[in-house]
């Protein structure tokens, strides 16, 4: 029986391998840009992590609407009623 954290060959399975390798640098391929060009691009556009952090964060929150028509559940009718008559707390 194999352990849960090993594959069939007995090698460990890594859950988070880190940043993916660009497809143009896999195997024996050379980078597209020389180090000087890459440094200039990083100065102008920032690193991938800096670009990711600069994006606005979405708030992931549950839909917190209350029952509007008194039937005990939130339905399409509640949404329509709230839009037409205004939302009631």
DOVEXTOR-55174 format. One record per residue: residue number from 1; residue in three letters; x, y, z of N, C-alpha, C, O in turn. Coordinates in steps of 0.1 Angstrom, whole numbers, plus 5000, padded with zeros to 4 digits. Layout:
N
R|pos|code|n.u|n.v|n.w|ca.u|ca.v|ca.w|c.u|c.v|c.w|o.u|o.v|o.w
R|NUM|ALA|X|Y|Z|X|Y|Z|X|Y|Z|X|Y|Z .
...
This chain:
89
R|pos|code|n.u|n.v|n.w|ca.u|ca.v|ca.w|c.u|c.v|c.w|o.u|o.v|o.w
R|1|UNK|5008|4988|5000|5000|5000|5000|5009|5012|5000|5019|5013|5007 .
R|2|UNK|5005|5022|4992|5013|5035|4991|5008|5045|5001|4996|5045|5004 .
R|3|UNK|5017|5054|5005|5012|5064|5015|5004|5074|5007|5005|5075|4995 .
R|4|UNK|4996|5082|5014|4987|5092|5008|4995|5103|5001|4990|5109|4992 .
R|5|UNK|5007|5106|5006|5014|5118|5001|5025|5113|4991|5034|5121|4988 .
R|6|UNK|5024|5101|4985|5033|5096|4975|5025|5092|4963|5014|5087|4964 .
R|7|UNK|5031|5093|4951|5025|5088|4939|5029|5073|4937|5035|5067|4946 .
R|8|UNK|5025|5067|4926|5027|5053|4924|5042|5049|4924|5046|5038|4926 .
R|9|UNK|5051|5059|4920|5065|5056|4919|5072|5058|4933|5084|5057|4934 .
R|10|UNK|5065|5062|4943|5070|5064|4956|5076|5078|4958|5083|5081|4968 .
R|11|UNK|5074|5087|4948|5080|5100|4949|5070|5109|4956|5058|5107|4954 .
R|12|UNK|5074|5119|4964|5065|5127|4971|5057|5136|4962|5062|5140|4951 .
R|13|UNK|5045|5138|4966|5036|5147|4958|5036|5161|4965|5034|5162|4977 .
R|14|UNK|5040|5171|4957|5040|5184|4962|5027|5191|4960|5022|5192|4948 .
R|15|UNK|5022|5197|4970|5009|5203|4969|5010|5217|4963|5001|5221|4955 .
R|16|UNK|5021|5225|4966|5022|5238|4961|5036|5239|4954|5046|5242|4961 .
R|17|UNK|5037|5237|4941|5050|5237|4935|5057|5250|4933|5068|5251|4929 .
R|18|UNK|5050|5261|4937|5055|5274|4935|5051|5280|4922|5041|5276|4916 .
R|19|UNK|5058|5291|4918|5055|5298|4905|5057|5288|4894|5067|5281|4893 .
R|20|UNK|5047|5288|4884|5049|5280|4872|5060|5285|4863|5063|5297|4862 .
R|21|UNK|5067|5275|4857|5078|5279|4848|5071|5283|4835|5063|5276|4829 .
R|22|UNK|5076|5295|4829|5070|5299|4816|5072|5288|4806|5083|5282|4805 .
R|23|UNK|5062|5286|4797|5063|5275|4788|5075|5277|4778|5080|5267|4772 .
R|24|UNK|5079|5290|4776|5090|5292|4766|5103|5289|4773|5114|5291|4766 .
R|25|UNK|5103|5286|4786|5116|5283|4793|5117|5268|4797|5126|5265|4805 .
R|26|UNK|5107|5260|4794|5107|5246|4798|5117|5238|4790|5120|5241|4778 .
R|27|UNK|5123|5228|4796|5132|5219|4789|5145|5227|4785|5151|5234|4794 .
R|28|UNK|5150|5226|4773|5163|5232|4769|5161|5245|4763|5170|5251|4758 .
R|29|UNK|5149|5251|4763|5146|5264|4757|5153|5275|4764|5155|5275|4776 .
R|30|UNK|5157|5285|4756|5164|5297|4762|5153|5307|4764|5143|5307|4757 .
R|31|UNK|5155|5316|4774|5145|5327|4776|5144|5336|4764|5154|5337|4756 .
R|32|UNK|5132|5341|4762|5130|5349|4750|5138|5362|4751|5143|5367|4741 .
R|33|UNK|5138|5368|4763|5145|5381|4765|5158|5379|4772|5159|5371|4781 .
R|34|UNK|5168|5387|4769|5181|5386|4776|5179|5393|4790|5169|5400|4792 .
R|35|UNK|5188|5391|4799|5186|5396|4813|5184|5411|4814|5177|5416|4822 .
R|36|UNK|5191|5418|4805|5190|5433|4805|5176|5437|4801|5170|5446|4808 .
R|37|UNK|5170|5431|4791|5156|5434|4787|5146|5430|4798|5137|5437|4801 .
R|38|UNK|5149|5418|4804|5140|5414|4814|5140|5423|4826|5130|5426|4832 .
R|39|UNK|5152|5429|4830|5153|5438|4841|5145|5451|4838|5139|5457|4846 .
R|40|UNK|5147|5456|4825|5139|5468|4821|5124|5466|4822|5117|5474|4826 .
R|41|UNK|5120|5454|4817|5105|5451|4818|5100|5450|4832|5089|5455|4835 .
R|42|UNK|5108|5444|4841|5105|5443|4855|5104|5457|4861|5095|5460|4870 .
R|43|UNK|5113|5466|4857|5113|5480|4862|5100|5487|4858|5094|5494|4866 .
R|44|UNK|5096|5486|4845|5085|5493|4840|5072|5487|4845|5063|5494|4849 .
R|45|UNK|5070|5473|4844|5058|5467|4846|5057|5461|4860|5046|5457|4865 .
R|46|UNK|5068|5459|4867|5068|5453|4880|5069|5437|4879|5068|5432|4868 .
R|47|UNK|5071|5431|4890|5071|5416|4890|5057|5411|4889|5047|5418|4892 .
R|48|UNK|5055|5398|4886|5042|5393|4886|5034|5394|4899|5022|5396|4899 .
R|49|UNK|5042|5393|4910|5035|5394|4923|5031|5409|4925|5020|5411|4931 .
R|50|UNK|5040|5419|4921|5036|5433|4923|5023|5436|4914|5015|5443|4919 .
R|51|UNK|5023|5430|4902|5011|5433|4894|4999|5426|4900|4988|5432|4899 .
R|52|UNK|5000|5415|4906|4988|5408|4912|4983|5416|4924|4971|5417|4926 .
R|53|UNK|4992|5421|4932|4989|5428|4944|4982|5442|4940|4974|5447|4948 .
R|54|UNK|4985|5447|4929|4980|5460|4925|4965|5459|4920|4959|5469|4919 .
R|55|UNK|4960|5447|4917|4947|5446|4913|4937|5447|4925|4940|5444|4936 .
R|56|UNK|4925|5453|4922|4916|5455|4933|4911|5441|4939|4909|5432|4931 .
R|57|UNK|4909|5441|4952|4905|5428|4958|4889|5428|4958|4883|5438|4961 .
R|58|UNK|4884|5417|4953|4870|5415|4954|4866|5410|4968|4872|5402|4974 .
R|59|UNK|4855|5415|4972|4849|5410|4985|4840|5399|4982|4830|5400|4974 .
R|60|UNK|4843|5387|4987|4835|5375|4985|4826|5374|4997|4831|5369|5008 .
R|61|UNK|4814|5378|4996|4804|5378|5007|4792|5370|5003|4788|5371|4991 .
R|62|UNK|4785|5364|5012|4772|5358|5008|4762|5368|5004|4762|5380|5009 .
R|63|UNK|4752|5364|4997|4741|5372|4993|4732|5374|5005|4726|5365|5010 .
R|64|UNK|4732|5387|5010|4725|5389|5023|4712|5397|5021|4710|5406|5028 .
R|65|UNK|4704|5392|5012|4691|5398|5010|4681|5391|5019|4681|5379|5021 .
R|66|UNK|4672|5399|5025|4661|5394|5033|4649|5391|5024|4647|5396|5014 .
R|67|UNK|4640|5382|5030|4628|5379|5023|4619|5391|5021|4616|5397|5031 .
R|68|UNK|4615|5394|5009|4608|5407|5007|4592|5404|5006|4585|5413|5009 .
R|69|UNK|4588|5393|5001|4574|5391|5000|4567|5382|5010|4556|5378|5009 .
R|70|UNK|4575|5377|5020|4569|5370|5031|4566|5355|5029|4559|5349|5036 .
R|71|UNK|4572|5349|5018|4569|5335|5016|4579|5326|5022|4578|5314|5021 .
R|72|UNK|4589|5332|5030|4598|5323|5037|4611|5320|5030|4620|5314|5036 .
R|73|UNK|4612|5323|5018|4625|5320|5011|4628|5332|5001|4619|5339|4997 .
R|74|UNK|4640|5333|4997|4644|5343|4988|4643|5338|4974|4650|5328|4970 .
R|75|UNK|4635|5344|4966|4632|5340|4952|4635|5351|4942|4638|5362|4946 .
R|76|UNK|4632|5348|4930|4634|5358|4919|4623|5369|4922|4626|5381|4919 .
R|77|UNK|4612|5366|4927|4601|5375|4930|4606|5385|4940|4602|5397|4940 .
R|78|UNK|4614|5381|4950|4619|5390|4960|4628|5400|4954|4628|5412|4957 .
R|79|UNK|4637|5396|4945|4646|5405|4938|4638|5415|4930|4641|5427|4930 .
R|80|UNK|4628|5411|4922|4620|5420|4914|4613|5430|4923|4613|5442|4920 .
R|81|UNK|4607|5425|4934|4600|5434|4943|4609|5444|4949|4605|5456|4950 .
R|82|UNK|4621|5440|4953|4631|5449|4959|4635|5460|4949|4637|5471|4952 .
R|83|UNK|4636|5456|4936|4640|5466|4926|4629|5476|4923|4631|5487|4921 .
R|84|UNK|4617|5471|4923|4605|5480|4919|4601|5488|4931|4600|5501|4930 .
R|85|UNK|4599|5482|4943|4594|5490|4954|4605|5494|4964|4602|5502|4973 .
R|86|UNK|4617|5490|4962|4628|5494|4971|4630|5483|4981|4621|5475|4985 .
R|87|UNK|4642|5481|4986|4646|5471|4995|4641|5474|5009|4643|5485|5014 .
R|88|UNK|4634|5464|5015|4630|5465|5029|4639|5457|5038|4642|5445|5035 .
R|89|UNK|4643|5462|5049|4652|5455|5058|4645|5444|5065|4650|5437|5073 .
